[in-house]
Amino acid sequence: MDRMKRIPVKEQDPKVRAKNFEEVCLGYSKDEAVLESARCLDCKKPMCVGDCPVSINIPEFIEKVKEGNFEEAAKIIAKSSALPAVCGRVCPQESQCEGKCVLGIKGEAVAIGKLERFVADWSRENNIDLSDKSPSNGKKVAVIGSGPAGLTCAGDLAKQGYDVTIFEALHEAGGVLVYGIPEFRLPKETVVKHEVENVKKLGVKIETNVIVGRTITIDSLLEEEGFDAVFIGSGAGLPKFMGIPGENLNGVFSANEFLTRNNLMKAFKEEYDTPIKVGSKVAVVGGGNVAMDAARTALRLGAEVHIVYRRSEAELPARVEEVHHAKEEGVILDILTNPTEIIGDENGWVKGMKCIKMELGEPDASGRRRPVVVEGSEFILDVDTVIMSLGTSPNPLISSTTKGLEINKHKCIVAEEESGKTSKDAVYAGGDAVTGAATVILAMGAGKNAAKAIHEYLSK
């Protein structure tokens, strides 16, 4: 075995998977996981742990995989993370734990993410009980939102004996894990549902179809419902648009709406009547992971798909693996291209998108080279659907109905980074509601920090 090279992971053939919604990556077998874990150097000072937002003891769980003791490995991960099968699939490991792996300097980092996924899947298939918790302490905490931040905060508090209720606006728990990330990256029935069930096994109650700010308010939870503290993990569900002419034509979606119809409302299944217009030629505007998700979803629904992005491929914010998978499947990248107008037909439906070519100038505040217009380079991209994937911001519903809750100019809740403490007493917040759209694992880290701070606050 060459210690410098990782054990490759099997994937569905691109030509086959471009036509189905089954998972792309097939994961390790037992033997492959044991071989891959044997590459770990078990460093005296493991840098990988420092770069994990939820501080999983990575060398310790990998050592157990190497010994073939998968149950113990699952228990080690469960001490730090409530969602290992999710993180093993959607975390940007290459810029976190794996990015700090010593083997990565001269060769390939240990496949920490794929090993975490293997352990989580094995423990699910073998019904391992991970619901270890303290006796009840009689205190009640409300958690708003059942995405990665809310689930993590709720799970950590329940383990310490708190009576936790999650309030979820949609009809199914999971937040962005159920409505945002597509089935082919994160299977809902097996993976997401199971990890939500694991949080419920800790005694957490989940009430769906409750819109905080409408059905109930934070003030009423604290003053009338008897909750001792509240954690807000309501995410960033408000899509951004470009503000160009034609954005309100029929056939223009936000990526958020397009993915929600497809994931949560199962538009990809023929037996569901969810209305979704895909058309024959789709432009997805943007270059992040959500843009890749929307593009690869539209492709599977039968369209020719173009990603329109104003910088070059090197600047795409999406994970390298996502871009690679999209290109393998046949998504076309129209880089250094910026839309200026969406053109409609006489019935108000999209029939094209006017674009202009860009070139890269000097770096801007983000450190990426600023795109500059190439004069006289306008052209029309012939499309019948446009999906805008330009990021999201928090919905102002909660902040506008809670007195004394400070927000910043981006409508994000202001909270201390270490603790998630907000300007309102007994109210904590974390995840995309605070940072704006970010990653699943950073939201989990925020939920974890807040759970610790709420415990300290309520123990005084």
C-alpha positions in Angstrom: 0.0 0.0 0.0 1.3 3.5 -0.9 0.8 5.5 2.2 0.8 8.8 0.2 -2.3 7.8 -1.9 -5.8 7.5 -0.4 -8.0 4.5 -1.1 -10.3 5.6 -3.9 -14.0 5.7 -3.2 -16.5 4.2 -5.7 -19.0 6.5 -7.5 -21.9 6.0 -9.9 -20.9 6.3 -13.5 -21.6 9.9 -14.7 -23.7 8.8 -17.7 -25.9 6.7 -15.5 -26.2 9.1 -12.5 -27.0 12.1 -14.7 -30.4 10.5 -15.2 -31.2 9.4 -11.6 -31.5 10.9 -8.1 -29.6 8.1 -6.4 -26.4 8.9 -4.4 -23.4 9.7 -6.5 -20.7 8.6 -4.1 -21.1 5.0 -2.9 -18.8 5.1 0.2 -16.2 2.7 1.5 -16.7 -1.0 2.2 -15.4 -2.3 5.6 -12.1 -3.4 4.1 -11.6 -0.1 2.3 -12.3 1.8 5.5 -9.8 -0.2 7.5 -7.1 0.2 4.8 -7.7 3.9 4.6 -7.7 4.4 8.4 -4.3 2.6 8.5 -2.8 5.6 6.6 -3.4 7.9 9.6 -0.1 8.8 11.3 -1.8 9.3 14.7 0.1 12.7 15.1 1.1 13.7 18.6 -0.4 17.1 17.9 -3.4 16.4 15.6 -3.9 19.5 13.5 -7.1 18.0 12.0 -9.0 18.3 15.3 -8.2 22.0 15.6 -9.8 22.6 12.2 -13.0 20.7 12.9 -15.7 23.2 13.9 -17.3 20.6 16.3 -13.9 19.3 17.5 -14.4 15.6 16.8 -11.5 13.5 18.2 -10.5 12.4 14.7 -7.3 10.3 15.4 -9.2 8.4 18.2 -12.2 7.4 16.0 -9.8 6.5 13.1 -7.8 4.3 15.4 -11.0 2.4 16.3 -11.8 2.0 12.6 -8.3 0.6 12.0 -9.0 -2.0 14.8 -12.3 -2.8 13.2 -14.2 -1.6 16.3 -16.8 0.5 14.4 -19.2 0.7 17.3 -16.6 2.4 19.5 -15.7 4.7 16.6 -19.4 5.8 16.3 -19.6 6.5 20.0 -16.4 8.7 19.9 -17.9 10.7 17.0 -21.3 10.9 18.8 -19.7 12.7 21.7 -19.1 15.7 19.4 -21.5 15.5 16.5 -25.2 14.7 16.1 -25.0 14.5 12.3 -22.0 12.4 11.2 -23.7 10.8 8.2 -24.6 14.3 7.0 -21.1 15.8 7.6 -19.3 12.9 6.1 -21.2 13.7 2.9 -21.5 17.5 2.7 -18.7 19.0 4.8 -15.9 20.9 2.9 -13.3 18.6 4.6 -10.6 19.7 2.1 -10.5 23.1 3.7 -11.0 21.9 7.3 -9.8 18.7 8.9 -8.2 17.2 5.7 -6.7 20.5 4.8 -4.5 20.2 8.0 -3.6 16.5 7.6 0.2 16.1 7.5 0.0 13.5 4.8 -1.5 16.1 2.5 1.8 18.0 2.3 3.6 15.5 0.2 0.7 13.2 -0.8 -3.1 12.9 -0.2 -4.7 13.6 3.1 -6.4 10.8 5.0 -10.1 10.6 3.8 -11.5 11.7 7.1 -14.9 12.7 5.7 -15.3 9.4 3.9 -14.3 7.5 7.1 -16.8 9.5 9.2 -19.5 8.7 6.6 -18.6 5.0 6.7 -18.8 4.9 10.5 -22.1 6.7 10.6 -23.7 4.5 7.9 -22.4 1.4 9.6 -23.9 2.4 13.0 -27.2 3.2 11.3 -27.3 -0.2 9.5 -26.4 -2.0 12.7 -28.8 0.0 15.0 -26.2 1.2 17.4 -27.8 3.1 20.3 -26.0 6.5 20.7 -28.6 8.1 23.0 -26.5 8.4 26.2 -27.8 11.3 28.4 -28.0 12.8 31.9 -31.1 12.6 34.0 -33.7 15.5 33.6 -32.7 18.8 35.3 -36.2 20.3 35.0 -35.2 23.3 32.8 -36.9 24.0 29.4 -35.2 25.3 26.2 -36.9 26.3 23.0 -35.0 25.9 19.7 -36.2 27.6 16.6 -35.4 25.8 13.3 -34.5 22.1 12.8 -31.5 22.6 10.5 -28.0 21.7 11.4 -27.6 24.5 14.1 -30.9 23.8 15.8 -30.5 20.0 15.8 -26.9 20.3 17.2 -27.9 22.7 19.9 -31.0 20.6 20.8 -29.0 17.4 20.9 -26.3 18.8 23.1 -28.7 20.3 25.6 -30.9 17.1 25.7 -27.8 15.1 26.6 -27.3 17.3 29.6 -30.8 16.7 30.9 -32.7 19.7 29.4 -36.3 19.4 28.2 -35.9 20.7 24.6 -38.6 21.5 22.1 -37.7 22.4 18.5 -40.2 24.6 16.5 -39.9 24.1 12.7 -41.8 26.2 10.2 -41.9 23.6 7.4 -43.8 20.3 7.5 -40.7 18.2 7.8 -37.7 18.5 10.1 -34.1 18.9 8.8 -34.0 22.5 7.5 -31.6 23.0 4.6 -30.7 19.2 4.9 -34.2 18.4 3.6 -35.1 21.3 1.4 -31.8 22.5 0.1 -29.2 19.8 -0.5 -30.3 17.4 -3.3 -31.1 13.7 -2.8 -28.0 12.6 -4.9 -25.7 14.3 -2.4 -27.7 13.6 0.7 -30.4 10.9 0.8 -33.3 12.0 2.8 -35.1 8.9 3.9 -32.0 6.9 5.0 -29.6 9.6 6.1 -31.3 12.8 7.2 -34.4 11.2 8.7 -32.3 8.8 10.7 -30.1 11.5 12.2 -33.2 13.6 13.1 -34.6 10.4 14.7 -31.3 10.1 16.7 -31.9 13.6 18.1 -35.5 12.7 19.0 -34.2 9.5 20.8 -32.4 11.9 23.2 -35.8 13.2 24.2 -36.0 16.3 22.0 -39.6 17.1 20.9 -40.1 18.6 17.4 -43.2 20.6 16.5 -43.5 21.2 12.7 -45.6 23.8 10.9 -44.9 26.4 13.6 -43.8 29.7 12.2 -42.1 31.7 15.0 -43.1 35.4 14.5 -46.6 34.3 13.3 -47.9 31.3 15.2 -45.9 32.2 18.3 -43.3 34.8 19.2 -40.0 34.5 21.1 -41.5 36.8 23.8 -44.4 34.5 24.3 -42.2 31.4 24.6 -40.2 33.1 27.4 -43.1 34.9 29.1 -46.1 32.5 28.7 -44.8 29.1 27.7 -42.3 28.8 30.5 -39.1 28.3 28.5 -35.9 29.3 30.4 -33.9 30.1 27.2 -34.3 30.2 23.4 -31.9 29.3 20.6 -32.6 30.8 17.2 -31.3 28.6 14.4 -33.7 29.8 11.7 -31.2 29.9 8.8 -31.1 32.2 5.8 -34.2 31.5 3.7 -34.5 34.8 1.8 -33.1 34.7 -1.7 -31.1 37.5 -3.3 -31.7 38.6 -6.9 -29.6 40.7 -9.3 -32.0 43.5 -9.9 -31.8 43.2 -13.7 -34.7 43.7 -16.1 -36.9 40.7 -16.6 -36.3 38.9 -13.3 -40.0 38.7 -12.6 -40.8 36.8 -15.8 -42.3 33.4 -15.6 -39.6 30.8 -15.7 -37.2 32.7 -13.3 -36.7 30.9 -10.0 -34.5 31.4 -7.0 -32.3 28.3 -6.4 -33.9 28.1 -3.0 -37.4 27.7 -4.5 -36.3 25.4 -7.2 -34.5 23.1 -4.8 -37.3 23.2 -2.2 -39.9 22.1 -4.8 -37.6 19.3 -5.9 -36.4 18.1 -2.5 -39.1 18.7 0.1 -42.0 18.5 -2.3 -40.5 15.6 -4.3 -40.9 17.1 -7.7 -38.3 14.6 -9.1 -40.7 11.7 -8.4 -43.3 11.0 -11.0 -46.0 10.0 -8.5 -45.9 13.6 -7.0 -47.8 16.4 -8.7 -45.5 19.2 -7.5 -45.5 21.9 -10.2 -41.9 22.6 -11.4 -40.9 24.1 -14.7 -37.5 22.9 -15.9 -37.7 23.7 -19.6 -35.3 22.4 -22.2 -32.4 24.8 -21.6 -31.6 26.2 -18.2 -29.2 28.9 -17.1 -28.1 28.8 -13.4 -26.6 32.2 -12.4 -23.9 31.9 -9.7 -21.0 29.6 -8.8 -21.4 28.3 -5.3 -22.4 24.9 -4.0 -26.1 25.8 -4.3 -25.6 26.8 -7.9 -24.0 23.3 -8.6 -26.9 21.6 -6.7 -29.5 23.5 -8.8 -27.7 22.8 -12.0 -27.2 19.1 -11.4 -30.9 18.8 -10.3 -32.1 20.5 -13.5 -29.9 18.3 -15.6 -31.4 15.2 -14.0 -34.9 16.5 -14.8 -33.9 16.4 -18.5 -32.6 20.0 -19.3 -29.5 21.2 -21.0 -27.8 23.2 -18.2 -25.4 26.2 -18.3 -23.8 27.7 -15.2 -23.3 31.4 -15.9 -20.6 32.8 -13.6 -18.8 36.2 -13.9 -15.4 35.1 -12.8 -13.2 32.3 -14.1 -13.3 28.6 -13.1 -10.5 29.1 -10.6 -12.6 31.5 -8.6 -15.7 29.3 -8.4 -16.7 29.3 -4.7 -18.2 25.7 -4.9 -16.2 22.7 -3.7 -13.8 21.3 -6.3 -15.6 17.9 -6.0 -19.0 19.5 -6.8 -17.6 21.3 -9.9 -15.9 18.1 -11.0 -19.1 16.1 -10.6 -21.2 18.7 -12.5 -18.8 18.8 -15.4 -18.6 14.9 -15.5 -22.4 14.8 -15.7 -22.6 17.3 -18.6 -23.2 20.7 -17.0 -21.8 23.4 -19.3 -19.8 26.2 -17.6 -20.2 29.7 -19.2 -17.5 31.5 -17.2 -16.5 35.1 -17.4 -20.1 35.9 -18.3 -22.6 38.2 -16.6 -26.3 38.5 -17.3 -27.6 42.0 -18.0 -31.3 41.3 -18.8 -33.7 38.4 -19.0 -35.8 38.5 -22.2 -39.4 37.4 -22.3 -41.9 36.3 -25.1 -45.3 37.9 -25.6 -46.9 35.7 -22.9 -44.4 36.7 -20.2 -42.3 33.6 -20.3 -38.5 33.5 -20.5 -37.1 33.1 -24.0 -33.5 34.2 -23.5 -30.9 35.9 -21.4 -28.7 38.9 -22.5 -25.2 38.5 -21.2 -21.9 40.3 -21.4 -18.4 38.9 -21.4 -16.1 39.7 -18.5 -12.3 39.7 -17.9 -10.5 39.6 -14.6 -8.9 42.8 -13.3 -7.2 43.6 -9.9 -8.2 41.7 -6.7 -11.1 43.0 -4.7 -11.9 42.9 -1.0 -12.5 39.1 -1.2 -9.0 38.6 -2.6 -10.5 37.3 -5.9 -9.8 39.2 -9.1 -12.5 41.6 -9.9 -14.5 40.9 -13.0 -14.5 43.8 -15.5 -16.9 44.2 -18.5 -15.5 43.6 -22.0 -17.1 46.4 -24.0 -19.1 45.4 -27.0 -19.2 41.7 -26.1 -23.0 41.3 -25.5 -24.7 38.2 -26.7 -28.0 36.3 -26.1 -28.0 32.9 -24.4 -31.0 31.0 -25.7 -32.7 29.7 -22.5 -36.3 29.1 -21.3 -35.6 28.9 -17.5 -33.3 31.0 -15.3 -32.3 29.9 -11.8 -30.8 32.7 -9.7 -28.2 31.3 -7.2 -26.7 34.4 -5.7 -26.9 33.6 -2.0 -29.6 34.1 0.7 -30.0 36.3 3.7 -32.0 35.7 6.9 -35.8 36.2 6.8 -36.6 39.3 8.9 -39.7 37.7 10.4 -38.2 36.7 13.7 -36.1 39.9 14.2 -39.1 42.1 13.4 -41.4 40.4 15.9 -38.9 40.2 18.9 -38.4 43.3 21.0 -34.8 44.1 21.9 -33.2 41.7 19.4 -30.4 43.5 17.5 -29.7 42.9 13.8 -27.1 44.3 11.5 -27.5 45.9 8.1 -27.7 42.5 6.4 -30.7 41.6 8.5 -28.5 39.0 10.4 -29.0 38.6 14.1 -26.1 40.1 16.1 -24.6 37.4 18.4 -21.3 36.8 20.2 -19.2 34.4 18.2 -18.0 32.3 21.1 -21.4 31.9 22.8 -24.1 32.9 20.4 -25.5 35.4 23.0 -27.7 38.0 21.5 -28.7 41.5 22.8 -31.8 40.0 24.4 -31.5 38.2 27.7 -31.8 34.4 27.6 -31.9 34.4 23.8 -29.0 32.8 21.8 -28.6 32.5 18.0 -26.3 30.7 15.6 -25.8 29.4 12.0 -27.0 31.2 8.9 -29.4 33.4 10.8 -26.3 35.1 12.3 -23.6 34.7 9.6 -25.7 34.7 6.4 -25.5 31.7 4.1 -22.5 29.5 5.1 -21.9 25.8 5.6 -23.7 23.0 7.5 -20.7 22.3 9.7 -20.2 26.0 10.7 -23.9 26.1 11.7 -23.3 23.0 13.8 -20.3 24.6 15.5 -22.5 27.6 16.3 -25.2 25.3 17.7 -22.7 23.5 19.8 -21.2 26.8 21.2 -24.6 28.1 22.1 -25.6 24.9 23.9 -22.5 25.2 26.1 -23.3 28.9 26.8 -27.0 28.2 27.5 -25.9 25.4 29.9 -23.6 27.8 31.7 -26.3 30.5 31.8 -28.9 28.2 33.2 -26.6 26.6 35.7 -25.9 29.9 37.5 
